Structures are given as C-alpha cells and as structure tokens.
Amino acid sequence: MERERNTTSLRKRLERGDVTLGMAEDTYSPTLVELYGDLGLDFVWIDFEHAGPSPWDASAVESLLRASELTGTELLVRVPVTEPALVRKVLDTGVRNVFLSHVDTADEVRDIVRAAYFRYDGGPGERGLAVPRASRWGLTDDYAAAEDEAVLIGVTIESLEAVENIDSILDVPDLGFVFVGPFDLSVAVGSPGELDNPDVQDAVETVRSRSVERGVPVGNLGFGMEDVNEKARNGYQILNVGTTALAIQEIVAEWLNAYEEPRNR
C-alpha cells in the first residue's frame, strides 16, 4: 500500500517531532527518485561521498531535484567534504537538506552551518547572495529570509573524536540534525563491519541518548523494518530503510529462489 504524500517540509516535520522514512538511491536515477516519491517516502538519500556524479555538477543535482519536486518527496544530500563553498553550491541548486561527512569538532560544524545561512546566531551568516535556482532566478520574495527558514543542515557522527565532542557539537546553533554512522564507527574502533562490537554500540548509544536529551533530531540506518520500528520507538527521527541496490538484490534473489525448474519430460 502506498503511503500518503506529506507536503510539509522535512525540517518542519523534524521540528514537530515526526519520524521520517527514506531510501538511499544509489543508482542516482531521477526516475527512481520520482518513483520513491510516488510511494510516499519522506526523503531520498543521495550520497555523493561514495559514488555518483560530482556534487559540484549542478546539472546532475538539478535533475534529481526536479524528480523529487514532482512527487513531493525531498532529497537528503550528503556531500563528501566539509567545505563551505560546496555547501553553498548545493543549496543554490535548490537542495534544502544537506549533511556533512567526517566532522570531528564543534568548530568545524559551526563553520559549515554558518555557511548555509544569510543571518546566523544573531549576526551575519556566510551564504552568498545571488539569483540561483534556489531563488527561482530572483523571483522569490524575500529570498534570504525564505532560505534561512527552509534549509536543514546536519552532520554524520562517524569518528570517536566526534562522539567525544557530541555535547559541544549539539550546542552549535541551527544544527538541524545528527546522523549516526555505524559502519564508519566500526572502522574507528578497529572492527570494520562488526556493528555488534560493544564499543560501536556504546558510541551509537551515546550519540542517540545525548541527541534525544538535547532535542536535536537524530538519524540512523535501518536494518529491516523490525529494527526501523524499534529505532523509531527509541527516539530516532530520520531512518533510512534501505538502498535501491539492496532492495533489488533481495527481491530478485527471492524470485530466483522461488523458481521451480520444470522436470524433463
């Protein structure tokens, strides 16, 4: 059964405490982004860190955006470097939701968040004022104020240093969310891929509990819908339920396993 489309922005939904579900589209297909929107997903995760086109390629980003805008879902775009210029470039295409990889300190996070705003924490921000697609090429009234009310900036917590600094990171003004990176945390503790490692679980729980206590939305990967439901009950608000590649693998493998080869006559 299709989920009902939600026309409220991802940022507003997180602010009011909703749980949001999304899918990682790892083939970078506008057609599949459009399909996921029709199915009722709240967001489609586009990960430019590990694959896909360059996040500097505005045309590629805009094609994915048009597909999401057509069906009322939103892109959640992860960029590979904590570079303010790249954050501004992605936002200017019209992306509203950006999160950063490999941040370790509150100062790094503050520099990135400030780069996304025209006014920041009672003073000037560092967003460049122009007439890009995000402003509908200058047709949006009071563009700066509208952007500051729309953008959502988050960070991935995927190093032990970031876990140690989680309280100061959560204190950064206008930080929209944190997303736990369990696989990279497993690398950080010296046990790649071992998500049941006690050190990994302790790090994940530290991020989850501190974020919930401080009222900052927290996200994680879902490993099956029982796990997704459990995480939703435990305060996670951003849950990635799977990837295109894994979904296709599971479905096709199930079909092949169910095939009954006809006996020779």
C-alpha positions in Angstrom: 0.0 0.0 0.0 1.3 3.5 -0.9 1.9 5.9 1.9 0.2 9.2 1.7 2.4 12.1 0.4 3.3 14.6 3.0 3.6 18.2 1.8 5.2 19.5 5.0 9.0 20.1 4.7 11.4 17.7 6.2 12.7 20.5 8.5 9.2 21.3 9.8 8.4 17.6 10.3 11.5 17.1 12.4 10.9 20.3 14.4 7.4 19.0 15.4 8.9 15.6 16.4 7.8 13.4 13.4 9.6 10.3 12.4 10.7 10.4 8.7 11.5 7.4 6.4 13.7 7.5 3.4 15.6 5.4 0.9 19.2 5.6 -0.4 19.0 5.9 -4.2 22.4 4.5 -5.1 21.9 4.4 -8.8 21.4 8.2 -9.0 18.3 7.8 -11.2 15.8 10.7 -11.4 13.2 8.1 -12.4 13.7 6.1 -9.2 13.6 9.3 -7.1 10.3 10.1 -8.7 9.0 6.5 -8.0 10.1 6.7 -4.3 8.1 10.0 -4.0 5.0 8.4 -5.5 5.4 5.5 -3.0 5.3 8.1 -0.2 8.8 8.2 1.1 9.6 11.3 3.1 13.1 11.7 1.7 15.5 10.2 -0.8 19.1 10.0 0.4 21.6 11.0 -2.3 25.1 10.1 -1.2 27.8 12.0 -3.1 30.5 10.7 -0.7 31.0 7.2 -2.0 29.6 7.3 -5.6 27.5 9.1 -8.1 28.2 12.3 -10.1 30.2 15.1 -8.6 28.3 17.3 -6.2 29.8 20.3 -8.0 27.8 19.3 -11.1 24.8 21.5 -10.7 23.0 19.9 -13.7 23.1 16.4 -12.3 21.9 17.7 -8.9 19.1 19.6 -10.6 17.8 16.6 -12.5 17.4 14.6 -9.2 15.8 17.7 -7.6 13.2 18.0 -10.4 12.2 14.4 -9.9 11.8 14.9 -6.1 9.8 18.1 -6.5 7.4 16.5 -9.0 6.3 13.9 -6.4 6.6 15.8 -3.2 9.5 14.0 -1.6 12.8 15.7 -0.6 16.4 15.0 -1.3 18.7 14.5 1.7 22.1 15.1 0.2 25.3 14.1 1.7 28.4 15.9 0.4 31.9 14.3 0.7 33.9 17.2 2.2 33.3 19.8 4.9 33.8 22.7 2.5 31.6 25.8 2.9 31.8 26.6 -0.8 30.4 23.2 -1.7 27.5 23.6 0.8 26.6 26.9 -0.7 26.8 25.5 -4.2 24.5 22.6 -3.4 22.0 24.9 -1.6 21.9 27.2 -4.6 20.7 24.4 -6.8 17.6 24.2 -4.6 18.6 21.4 -2.3 17.1 22.1 1.1 18.6 19.3 3.2 22.4 18.8 3.4 24.5 16.7 5.7 28.3 16.6 6.0 30.7 13.7 6.4 33.8 13.4 8.6 33.3 16.3 11.1 35.0 15.9 14.5 34.6 19.2 16.3 32.0 21.9 17.1 34.1 24.5 15.3 34.0 22.5 12.1 30.3 22.1 12.4 29.7 25.8 13.2 31.7 26.9 10.1 29.6 24.7 7.9 26.2 25.7 9.4 27.1 29.4 9.2 27.9 29.0 5.5 24.3 27.9 4.9 22.7 30.9 6.4 22.4 34.6 5.4 21.8 35.5 9.1 23.3 33.3 11.7 23.1 33.2 15.5 22.3 36.9 15.8 24.8 38.1 13.3 25.7 37.8 9.6 26.0 34.4 8.0 28.2 33.4 5.2 25.7 32.4 2.5 26.4 34.1 -0.8 23.5 36.2 -2.1 22.9 35.7 -5.8 19.9 34.7 -8.1 20.3 30.9 -8.4 17.7 28.2 -9.0 17.0 28.2 -5.2 15.6 31.7 -5.6 13.7 30.8 -8.7 16.2 33.0 -10.5 15.3 36.0 -8.5 11.5 35.5 -8.5 11.2 34.5 -4.8 10.1 37.3 -2.5 12.5 38.0 0.5 14.7 35.2 -0.7 17.3 35.4 2.1 14.6 35.1 4.9 12.9 32.3 3.0 16.1 30.3 2.6 17.0 30.7 6.3 13.6 29.3 7.2 13.9 26.4 4.8 17.4 24.9 4.9 18.3 21.9 7.1 22.0 21.2 7.8 23.2 18.1 9.6 26.3 16.1 10.2 27.3 12.5 10.3 28.9 11.3 13.6 31.3 8.7 12.4 34.6 9.1 14.4 35.4 8.6 18.1 36.5 12.2 18.3 33.1 13.3 17.1 31.5 11.1 19.7 33.7 12.6 22.4 32.7 16.1 21.2 29.0 15.3 20.8 27.8 17.7 23.5 29.6 20.7 22.0 28.5 19.7 18.5 24.9 19.5 19.7 25.3 23.0 21.1 26.0 24.5 17.6 23.2 27.0 16.8 20.9 25.9 14.0 22.3 22.5 13.6 19.4 20.6 12.2 20.2 17.0 13.0 23.0 14.5 13.6 23.1 11.1 11.8 24.9 8.1 13.3 27.4 6.4 11.0 27.6 2.9 12.5 29.8 1.4 9.8 32.4 4.1 10.0 32.3 3.9 13.8 33.1 0.2 13.4 36.2 1.2 11.4 37.1 3.8 14.0 37.2 1.2 16.8 39.2 -1.3 14.7 36.4 -3.7 13.9 35.2 -2.9 10.3 31.7 -4.0 9.7 31.2 -5.5 13.2 28.2 -3.5 14.3 27.6 -5.7 17.3 31.0 -4.7 18.7 30.4 -3.3 22.3 32.5 -0.2 21.5 30.4 0.5 18.4 27.2 0.0 20.3 28.4 2.3 23.1 29.3 5.0 20.6 26.0 4.8 18.8 24.0 4.9 22.1 26.0 7.9 23.3 25.0 9.9 20.2 21.4 8.7 20.3 20.8 9.4 24.0 22.6 12.8 24.1 20.7 14.0 21.0 17.3 12.9 22.3 18.1 14.6 25.7 19.1 17.8 23.9 16.2 17.8 21.5 18.3 17.6 18.4 16.9 15.2 15.7 19.0 12.1 15.3 19.1 9.6 12.4 20.4 6.1 11.7 20.3 3.3 9.2 17.5 0.7 9.5 18.3 -3.0 9.2 14.9 -4.4 8.4 11.6 -3.0 9.4 11.6 -4.5 12.9 14.8 -2.6 13.5 13.3 0.6 12.0 10.3 0.3 14.2 12.4 -0.2 17.3 14.6 2.8 16.5 11.6 4.9 15.9 10.3 4.0 19.4 13.8 4.9 20.8 13.8 8.5 19.5 15.3 8.3 16.1 13.5 10.7 13.7 15.4 10.1 10.5 15.5 6.5 9.4 16.9 5.2 6.1 15.1 1.9 5.4 17.3 0.6 2.7 19.1 1.2 -0.6 18.0 0.6 -4.2 20.7 -1.9 -4.9 19.9 -4.0 -1.8 16.2 -3.9 -2.4 16.7 -5.2 -6.0 19.1 -7.9 -4.7 16.6 -9.1 -2.1 13.6 -9.1 -4.5 15.4 -10.8 -7.4 17.1 -13.4 -5.2 13.6 -14.2 -3.7 12.2 -14.6 -7.2 15.0 -16.9 -8.3 14.8 -19.0 -5.2 11.1 -19.5 -5.8 11.6 -20.6 -9.3 10.7 -24.3 -9.9 12.7 -25.7 -12.7 10.5 -27.9 -14.9 11.3 -31.6 -14.9 12.5 -33.2 -18.1 9.6 -34.9 -19.9 
